[in-house]
Amino acid sequence: MTDTPNDLASVHINGHVTRALAKGCDLFNVLQIACMNPIAHYDLEVGTLKLNDPADFIEVKDLKDFEIIRTVIAGQVVAEDKKPLIDSVKVDTPNVFHTGLKQAEDFSLLRAKETEVIHAIDHSLITEEEIIDLTSGKSEDILKITVVNRYADVPPAVAYVHGFGLKEGAIASSVAHDSHNIIAVGCSDALVAKAVNTIIEKRGGICAVTDGKVEVLELPIAGLMSDADGFDVAERYARLDTLVKEHFGSELSAPFMTLSFMALLVIPELKLSDKGLFDGRSFHFIDNTGYCQK
């Protein structure tokens, strides 16, 4: 789907270049794609080493592994030996959280026959719709999913999701495209409430919680970005990712990335917004009165 913070800390476009060369692609074709085409396509104000251009370039150890030695922007060395040389600038952290803390009962649903369930698919933004009899007692990996409007104190939208594979705990995030409300998936109503409340109390972030543990990465800028050191953010994200996979049981390659797209209504088949389940094929909200929210 896209790179995560720990991916960016280890390798980025240079990694794609290295893989392309290892597959036998022509060096200068690859460099054209990586360096020149984005500048032309997006009309970027980036130097291309032509006469009178600003000096924007990277220096690499060799033309095989593309290990970056230093980065130069407008003639200034801004990074060297994997360390930034730009002074950190304190920034404001504008944010909006106008919702109160939630209770476990806010996420309660009566299980019903022929219930629409979102099927999350690894490595995909597309989901599938499953119709499952939740009263049969035979459903596996069917978890609560909720979207909580963070711009107004209104009841959360609640549904069911399949594919996250959590055996314990709950995860939540204020990165939820496109409106970036709070989104959470968990094994119980109490844990879902705990995860959601963690995001509300921190005014943005991603978290993983159990009965006795809370692990959170704060995102104080609009609930989407951090003002902390990038490598520190990458390390903390990696710790959360490992916790959810190795201890909570998720087999998704990027559980928080998958979670962040479960509210993106324009991508089929089934998604959840703060107003309820949405069918991206017919582009209408599903009447989920059959869910019998308590």
N, C-alpha and C positions, 0 to 999 in steps of 0.2 A: 504494500500500500504506500508507505512512505518511510523515511528513515526516522528512527527514534533517537533520543539524545545520546544514548550510549553508542549507537551506530555512528553518529556524527563525530563523537570523540575519538573513534578509532580509525575511521576511513570515510571518505566522501567521494567526490567525483574522481579523484586520483585512483580510487579502488576500482571504479568502473573502467577507467582507462587501462589499468593493469590487467583486468580480466579479459577485456577485448583483445589486447595484444597477445595474451596467453592463448587465445583461440585462433590466432593467426591473422587478425585484422591488420591492415596497413597502418603504420604509425601515424602518418600525416593525415590520413582520413579520420582516424580516431581523434587526433588533436583538433582537427577542423570541427568535428562534432562537439567536442568538449569545450572548446575555447571560443571559436569564431561564430558558430551558428547561433548560440543563445544571444550573443551581442547583436547580431543582425536581426534575428527574429523579434526580440523585445526592444530593439532600439536603445540599448543600454549605453549610458555614458561611461564606457570603459575603454581604456586605451588598447590599441591593437598593435603597438610597437611601430606605427607608421610615423613619418616626420610630423613633428609638433604634437603628437599624442602625449598624454600623461603616461608616466612610466608605471603601468599596472602589469605585474607579472609575478610568477613564482619561479624559484630556483629549485631544481630537483637533483637528487644524488646521481641518478642515471635515468635512461630512457626505457627502462624495463620495469622496475618496481615503483618508480615515481615517488620515492620517499622525499617529502618536501623538506628542504633545508631552511628556506626563508620565503616570506611573502612581502611584496612591495606594492604599495598603493600610492599613486601620485608621487612617486619618487621617494617615499618614506618607507623604511623597513618597519612593518607593523607586527611581524611575528617571526621568530627565529628559534630553531630547535624545539618546535612544538610548544613554545611559550609566547603569549601575547606581549607586545611591547607598548600597547596603547594604554594610557592611564584610564582607570575606571572612573566613570562619571555617575554621581548619585542622581537617580531619576525619581520622579513622582510615581506613585503606584495607584493610578485611577482604577476604581473598581465599583461594582454595583452588586450588593446582596441585600435585597429587601424582603427576604423570607425568614420566617421564624423557624426554630428547631422543630423537628418532627417526632412523632411517637410511633411505636411499632404498629399500633392499630391503624395508622394512616395508610399502611401498605397491605392491609388485609383484603383478601379476595376469597370468595367461595369458589371452590373448584367445580367446574361444570363439564357436561358432555359437549363434544364438538367445539372445543375451545381453540381459537386461533393462537398459534404459538410462533414466535419469530425463530427461525433457524439461522443462527450465525454460522458462517462458513469461513474457515481459515484462509488467509491470503486473499480475501475477497471483500469488496464493499457491498456486493449484492447479497441479499438474504433470501431465504425461501419461506413460504408460508406452510405450516404444518397444522393439520386439524387433529387434535388429540383429545381423547376422553380422559380427562384428569381425575375422574371419579373411579377409574378402574384400579388404581393403586399400582399399576404396572409401568408407569412412565418413569424413565430414568433421565437424569441430567435436565430436568425441567426446573428452572429457577425463576424467582421473581426478578423482573426488571422494572425500573421506575425512572421517570423523568420528572424532576421537581423544578418548577419555574422559580428561578432565583431573582427575578425582577418584580415579583409580586407574591404576597403570602396567600396562595391558593392551594387547594388540595392537589396532591401529586397524581400523575397518571401512572397506572400500574398495569402490567401485563406479564406474560410468561415468555421465557426465552430458552432455547435449546442450543447447545454447542459450546458453552463456556467451560463446562466440565468441572466446575468448582465442587469439591467434596466438603469443604468447610469455608467459613469466612464470607466476606463481602468485599467488593471493590467499588470505588466511586470516582467520579471525575467531574470537573467543571469545564473540561474540554469536550464539547458535544456539538458537533457541527449540525446546523449552521448557527443556531441561536445561542449555543453554549450555556444551556441550562445545566443543572446537576443531573447526572445520569449514574445509575448504580445497578449492580447485579449482586445477588447474594443468596445464601442458603436458608435464611430465615428472615422474618419481618423485623425482628429485633436487630439483627446484624445489618440489614439494609438501612434501618433508621440510624444506627451508629455510624455507618459509613457516610450517609448523607449529612448527618450533623457535624461530622468531622470536617467536611468540605465547607459547610456554612460557617463553622467557628473559625476556620483558617481563612475564610474569605477567598477561597479558590485553591485548587490543587488536585492531585490524584492521591488516592489512599487505598490501603488494604487493611482490613480489620478482622479480628477474631474476638472472642469473648474477653481474652486477657491481653490483647496486643493491638496497638495502632501504629501503623507505619505510614507516613505522609510526606509528600513532596509539595511544599507550598508554591502556589503560582499567584503572587499578589498583584501582578499587573493584569487587570481585566479578567482575572481568573484563568488566564491563558499562558502567561509568560512569567519567567523568574528573573529577578535582578541579581541572583547569585552567580558565582563563578561557573562557567559552562562545564568544566570538567567535574566540579562538585555536583552539579545537577545531573550529569550523565551517570556518576557513580550512584547517586541516590535513586535514580530511575532504574538502574540495573538491579539494585537491591530489591526494589518493589517488584520488578519483573520476575526475579528469581523466587521471591517469596510466593507469588501467586502460582507459579508453575510447579515448584518443587514441594511446597507445603500445602497449598490449597488444591492442587491437583489439575489445574488447567493445562490442556495440551495445545492451546492456541499458541502460535508463534509469537504473537504480540497482543496479549489480552487487553491492555489498555488502549491500544490503537484500534482494535476491533470494537471495543466499548464506545469509543468516541464517535463512531459512525452509525451506531444503532438508532440515532435520532435524526439522521439525514434523510428527510422525507422524499427527496427527488430520486432516490436510488431504490429500485424495486428489490424484493417484492413487498416486504412488510417491515415497517419501522414504527417507532413510538415517539410521539412528541408530547409536550406538556398538555396537549388537548386530547390525547388518546392515540389508539392504533391507527395507522394510515396505510392504505393500500397504494403503493407506488405505481401499480399497473393501471388501475382505473382512476387514480388520483382522487380518492375520496376517503374520508374517515370511516372506519368501521364502527357500526353500532355495537358497542361492547357491553350493552346492558346485560347480556348473558353472563357476564363475569360476576354480576351480583356483588359489587363492592359493598362491604359491610359499613 
